[in-house]
Amino acid sequence: MRPNLKNLLFGLAAVVDPSRRNLLFGRRPQTPTAPRPPWATARFLDRCTRCGDCATACPTQIIKVGEAGFPMVDFAQAECTFCGDCARACTPLALDQSISPPWKIYAEINASCLADRGVECRICGEVCDEQAIRFQLAVGKVAHPLVNAEQCTGCGACVSACPSQSIRLLELIS
């Protein structure tokens, strides 16, 4: 039995990585890229050998292998404690613990937030040690979360705690 051409082409389209297709046509990816490990230097891509030592050293296991084998941070299960183990394990010096702050990322809460849908939820504010997420009270409504980007360390504690996966981390443009 021979598959028809339409099904074959549809199957191939599902396999093609859209980020590669975007690169081919000169388009920027629509989704933000995952952050690099903390203390990534300006020459990170030149210095990183993709050895994986930073990922192995990370006690919270948030550093994963990303695109082209470079390390990236995934806050889905845990947060960064800024312990510095990844930077100390980095022998090619792609991570430099003297950089302050460790990265320039902050939390953003999108419209799928439970509070925006009228459901009382303050988990993100409760797990934020820096108190960068506060809640704006409104009479007769559920309190709305607000992020103070300057106070946010980008640790990602709120990302893994959010029951609606409404928080992502963005690069702070100064």
Buried (B, 14 or more C-beta within 10 A) or exposed (E): EEEEEEEEEEEEEEEEEEBEEEEEEEEEEEEEEBBBBBBBBEEBEEBBEEBBBBBEBBEBEBBBEBEEEBBBBBBEEBBBBBEBBBBEBBEBEBBBBEBEEBBBBBBBBEEEBBBBEEEEBBBBBEBBEEEBBBBEEEEEEBBBBEBBBEEBBBBBBBBBBBEBEBBBBBEBEE
